[in-house]
Structure formats: structure tokens, C-alpha cells
Amino acid sequence: MTAPDADNAEIAASWDAFWRGSRHGGALAGGGSTHPAVIGFWESEFRALRKHYATPRILDVASGNGALPAIARGVFAGQLPPFTCLDISAAAVRSLQQRFPGVDGIVADVRDLPLAGPAFDVAISQFGVEYAGLDVVADLARVVGANGRIAMLLHHRQGGIRRQCRASLEAIRQVQAARFLPLTIALFEAGFAAARGGPRADYEAAARRFEPAVRALEHIMQQFGVRVADDTVVRLYRDVRTMHNRLTRYEPAEVLAWLARMDEEVAAYAGRMQSMCAAAIDAGDFAELCRQLEQSGFVLLKREPLLNPEHGIPLAWALVAARA
């Protein structure tokens, strides 16, 4: 497993925090990866690979914790072809390899692929390469062999997924501005102390400071909807209320550690949403990307917005190319 460069340590740490949160059931992954149209795109592409190759060697770039191997496993009847997943987050790669033991994992920056020569038949990426900049696509072309293919979904600047990400980002920023989790921690610390015979007045003062944060979360859910931010806001609201009502039944150290982890995960989620919004590309960017691939010797098989069939709004840019 290849380690990320020291210069990328901060980026890698932020993604590690995000993927740890996803694995533990905190702030969720989001980003539209579970939309039926997105899944349908990949199912179609993997079926095409089954027709073109006896056993395709697949490189999944910026793989996260394994959305694409999960889809491929279904298409390939439970038996994955040779799959290599590359991501800057060691936590994501560890999680992926636990779920798919036969998958090779590489921890590396997409901008500095530690791969020599055309070792793969197919390079794929779902909402990944655009984070590193579109010039990395030329490097992807380098690792795809003769008769090779590239298939990608990229964030669409005018698309529905980006609008969802912007709403999620604003909602989470409001949660942070309300200091909901720090005030929850202070409330619970005072509550546990009072339960052990400490001053009741300290707990009541913490409760008064906490109350505006509760109202803030209620306002966020009214403003953006209960499902905003992949249910993160409503889950925090409900879980904290449930634990507060049953405070004496819980082990203080476990509850306070959970709250501290949620505070970290909310920050990681906000960073993820900010990255998604910034990485989305417009029609001009997409046209330039297509041009780069054509100059690298590829024929474009698909170059279009992936639409939500319910209302025709773009979800992503869909790109499939084959080496001429």
C-alpha cells in the first residue's frame, strides 16, 4: 500500500475524518452516489465491460470506501474482476478492503499516480478526479492500455446534486454557528455531575445556554427540510434529545466521547460539502476535458449530462471514452 506524500497530509487527514464518520454511522457520505440514475449508469457500464473483456483490469480512482465495487459485484454475479482502488484517504481504503477483501488498495493522491505504464484495461471515477483538477485525466489515460476505456461521472455545476450539496453545507454551517455540539457536551457534563451530587445550578445554567441551539436546529430543519445533509441534522437532534431524557442510564465517558466524535464528523462533513461545491465543473470545463481525452488518442462514446429522469435536471456529467 503506497503512502500519501507528506505535503498532502492535511488533505488526507480531512478525508480520513470524513470516511471514519461514514463508517461509524455519523455524518454520512452524501454526494448523490446512491441516486438510481447514478447506479444505473454504472450498471450499464459494467455490463459493457463484461462484453468487451474476458476479465477486465479495473482502476477505480478516488474510490472512497467502495461505491463502485459494490455495484460491479452485482453486475459480475458476485465475483469481482481484478479491481484496484486508489484514494488519498487511508481510512477509506481500509474500509473498502474490509468490505471487498480481494480488492487491491492504494493510498495516494490522484495528482501523483504511483503507477507505471498501461497496467489497466479500464479507469473509472465517480465524483473524484475533478477534486484534483481536470489535468489529471491525461495521467489517467497513461495507465490505460490498448483497447482501454475511461468512464467517469463528474460533478455538474448547474446540477441537482451540487444544489443539494450547497443546501447541506449551509445547514451544517448553521449547526456549527449555533454551537449545538459544544453546548450539548457542556450540558451533559453538567448533567452527569449533577447526577453524582454536584451543583444543580450549573446544570440549569448549561440548559439555558443549550436551549437556543435546539431552536436553531429546529429552524434549520424548517428551512431546508428534515432530510437535509443526509439526515445529519435530524439525527443529531433526535439522538441528543433521547440521550438527554435518559441521561442517568448512560456511561458518561462513552456519551461524551461520542459527542466529541460527532463534532469532528460534522466539521469533516462541512469540508466534504465545500469540496464538492468547489469541484463541480461547467460546460466549458467539460468540453476541455473531452478535448484532452481526444488529444490523448481516445474516441468519446458518451459525453453528456446524466439527467434525473423524474424532472430532467442534470445530476452529473457522464463521460465514456475508448482508446482508438
N, C-alpha and C positions, 0 to 999 in steps of 0.2 A: 504494500500500500504506500503510495507516494505522499509525502507530507507537503502542505502548502508552504510557500516561501514566507519568511519572517515578515516581509513588507505587507503581506496580506493577513496578518494575524488578527487585526481588529475586525476586518470584514468577516473572516472565518468565525470569530467568536460570536458575532451578532447572529450569524446564521445558525451556529450551534445552539444558541439560546432559543431561537425560534423553533428548530426541529425537536429539541428536547421538550418544549412546551406542547408541540403537536403529539408527541409520543405519550406524554403523561396525561393527555386529555385536558389541557388548559386552553390557551388561546389556539385556535385551530388554523389549519393551513390556508384555506380560502383560495382565492385566485381563479375560480371558475373551473378547476380541474375535474370536477365531478359533474359538470353540465352534460346532459345526454348528447348534445351535438358534438362536444369535445370528445367524449368517449366514442361516439360513432365515427368520427374522423379517424381515430387511431385503430379502431377495429377494422375499418376499410383498408387502411394502410398495411396493417399486419397480415390481412388476408392476401393482399397483393404480394407481400414478401414471400408468403408460402408458395405462391405460384411461380415466382421468379427465381427462387433459390432453394436448393435442397435443404441446406442448413445455414441460414444467414448469420453472419457475424455482426452483431449489433452493438453500436456505441451510443449510449444514452447520455447526452451532455447536459450538465446542470440538472441532474436527475432528481434532486430532492430525496425523499425517502421511498420512492418506488412506485409512482402512479403508473408509469408506462409498463414496467414489467408485470404489474398486476393485470393490465388489460391484455398484454401479449400472452400471458399464461392461459387466459381463457381461449384466445384465438388458436393457440398452438396445442390445444387439448391437454393442458396441464403440464406439458413438457417444454420448458423454455429452451429456445436455441441459445447458442453462446452469446451471453449478454455481459457487457462491461458498462458499469455506471460510474460516471465521473461527477463529483460535486466538491465545492470548496469546503463544505461542512462535514467534518468527521462524524458528528452525531448523526447526520442524515445517512451517511454511508453505512455506519454501524447498524442503524435501524433497518435499512434496506437489506443488508446481508443477513440479518436475523430473520427477516420475512422470506427471503429468497436465498437459501444457503448456497446455491450453485452459481450465483452471480458474482463476477469479479468487481471489486470496488477500488476506485482510485480517488484519493483526496487531493485535489489540485484546482488551481484557478483556470477557468476556461481560456483566459488570455495567454496562458503559457502551457499549452498542452504537452504533457510529458510522453508523447507518443511519436514513434519514428516510423515513417513510411506508411503506405496504404494497407493497414492491418485489418480494415473492416470493410464489409460489404455495404453497410448502411450506417449513417449517422442520423440520430433523431434528437429532437429537443422540444420540450413543451414549456413555453414561457420561461426560457432560460438564457439563451445566447444573447438576447437583447440587453440583459443586465450588464454584460461585459462590453457591449459595443458591437456594432454590426461588422466591423472589420475582422472580427474573429471567424467569420464564416469562411473566409479564404483559407484559414488554417484547418477548418473542418474538412474542406474539400481535399486538403492534402492527405488526410488519413483514410479517405475512401478510395477503394481500389477500382480496377477496371470493371465496367458494368455496374458500378456502385450507385447508391441513391442517397439523397438527403431529404428528410421530411421534418418540417418544423411548424409549430404553432407559436405565434408571436403576439404580444400584447398590442391591441389596436387602440390608438389614442382617442378615437371617437366611439369606441365600443362600449357595450354594456358592462363588460367585466371591469373596465377601468372606472366607469361611473360607480360601480359597486365598491371598488377599492377606495375611491375618493370619499364616499359616504362612510365607509368603515374607518378610514383614517381620521376623519373629522370626529366621529363618535368616540373613538378611543382617545383622541386628544382631549376631548371634553371630560372623559373619565379621569384622565391624568390631571387635568386642571382642577377638577373637584377634589383631588387628593383622596379618592374613595378608599384605596387600599391602605395608604399610610394611616388614615383616620380609623379604618377598621382595625388595623394592628394595635393602635393606641387604645381603642375601645375594648378589645379583647384582653389586652394586657391588664387594663384596669379591672375588667370583669373577673378575670381569673384571680387577681389579687384580692378583690372584694370577697370572692367565694372562699378564700383562705382566711378571712377575717380582717382584711385590710380596710382602709377608709372607703366607705360608701360614697362619700362626696367626690372622690377622684373619679369613680366610675360614672357618676351622674354628670360631671363636667365633661368627660370624654363623650358621653352620649349626646350632650347638647352640641358639641363640635361636630359630631358624626352626622347628625340629622340633616343638615344642608346637603351633604354629599349624597345621601339617599334620595333626596328630592331631585338632585341633579341627574342621577341615573334614571329616575322616572321620566324626567323631561327628555333625556336623550332617547329613550325608547318611544316616547310620543312623537318626537321629531323625526326619527329615522326608521321607526318600526322595530318591533320586538326582535326580529331576526338579524338586525344589523350586526356587522363584524362577526359573522359566523356564530351567532348566539353568544358571543363572549360577554356582552353587557348583561343580558338577562340571566346567564348562568352565574355570574358574579353576584348579581342582585339576589337571586334565589338562594344560592349556596350560603352566602353570608347571613341572610335572614334566618335560614334553617339552623345554622350553627349557633347563631346568637340566641335563638329561642331555646336551645338545648345545651347551653354553654357548659354546664356542670357535668355533662356526660362525656366530654371530650378531654383528651390528654393535651394540656396546654402547649407543650413543646411541639407536638405534631401539627396542631392547628396553626400556630404562629409560623412554623416552617412552611406550611402550605401557602399561607398568605404572602410570605416573603417571595416564594417561588412564583405566585400569580403576579406579583408586582413586577418581577423580572420579565415574565412572559408577556405581559401587557406592553411593556416597553419594546420587546422584540417584535411583537405583532405590529406595533406602530411603525417600526423600522421597515418591516416587510411591506406594509401597505404603501409607505413612502417610496420604497424602491420600485414597486410595481407601477405606481403612477409615473415616476420619472422614466422608467424603461420603455413605456409604450411608444410605438412609432406611428408616424402618419403615412399618407400615401406616397409622399416623396421619398421618405426613408425606405419604404418597402420596394419602390421602383429601383432605388440604388442597390439594394440588396440583391434583387433579381439580376441586375446588370452585372454585379460582381460574380455571381454564380455562372452566368453565361460566359463571361470572360475566362472563368476557370475551367471551361470545357463541359458545362452541363446544359442539358436541354430541360426547360421548365415544363413539367407535366401539369402542375397546378399552381396558380398564382392569383389568389382571390380572397376576399373576406369570407370567413366562416360565419354564417348567419345563424341567429336564433330563429328556428322555423316558426315559432309562435307569433313573432311580430316583425321579423326581418331586420332586426338591429344587429350589426356586426358584434361578434364575440371576440374574434381574433383574426389575424392574418394567417392564411393557410398557404404553405409553400411545399411543393414536392418537386424534386429535380433528379434527373438521371444523368450519369456521365455519358457523353456522346460516344 
